[in-house]
Amino acid sequence: MEFSPIKTESDYQNALTEIERLFDAEPGSPELDRLDILTTLVGVETAIGQKITLDV
């Protein structure tokens, strides 16, 4: 299972597409593990992106 950082909008959209594909993964499967990791990466990217755009 290979992962890379989400650096571009394209990377982000590709991750969302993969999450959609994996959404019904079977419990205990490698696909569910991949889904868990991808959703974590996207969640962190979303949180970081929101922090970066805030005016402080």
C-alpha positions as CSV (number, residue, x, y, z in Angstrom):
1,M,0.0,0.0,0.0
2,E,1.7,3.2,-1.1
3,F,0.7,6.7,-0.2
4,S,2.1,10.1,-0.9
5,P,1.4,13.6,0.5
6,I,-1.5,15.6,-0.9
7,K,0.3,18.5,-2.5
8,T,-2.0,19.7,-5.3
9,E,-5.7,20.1,-6.0
10,S,-5.4,17.1,-8.4
11,D,-3.9,14.9,-5.6
12,Y,-6.8,16.0,-3.3
13,Q,-9.4,15.2,-6.0
14,N,-7.8,11.8,-6.7
15,A,-7.9,11.0,-3.0
16,L,-11.6,11.8,-2.8
17,T,-12.3,9.7,-5.9
18,E,-10.4,6.8,-4.3
19,I,-12.3,7.3,-1.0
20,E,-15.6,7.1,-2.9
21,R,-14.5,3.8,-4.6
22,L,-13.5,2.3,-1.3
23,F,-16.5,3.5,0.7
24,D,-18.2,0.0,0.9
25,A,-15.0,-1.9,1.8
26,E,-15.4,-5.0,3.8
27,P,-14.5,-4.9,7.5
28,G,-11.0,-6.2,8.1
29,S,-10.0,-5.9,4.5
30,P,-6.9,-4.1,3.1
31,E,-9.3,-1.8,1.3
32,L,-10.8,-0.7,4.6
33,D,-7.3,0.0,5.9
34,R,-6.6,2.1,2.8
35,L,-9.9,3.9,3.2
36,D,-9.0,4.7,6.9
37,I,-5.6,6.1,5.9
38,L,-7.0,8.1,3.0
39,T,-9.7,9.7,5.0
40,T,-7.2,10.7,7.7
41,L,-4.9,12.3,5.1
42,V,-7.8,14.2,3.5
43,G,-9.0,15.3,6.9
44,V,-5.6,16.6,7.8
45,E,-5.2,18.3,4.5
46,T,-8.6,20.0,4.8
47,A,-7.7,21.2,8.3
48,I,-4.3,22.5,7.3
49,G,-5.8,24.2,4.2
50,Q,-8.4,26.0,6.3
51,K,-5.8,27.2,8.8
52,I,-3.5,28.5,6.0
53,T,-6.2,30.6,4.5
54,L,-7.3,32.3,7.8
55,D,-6.2,35.8,8.4
56,V,-4.5,36.1,11.8
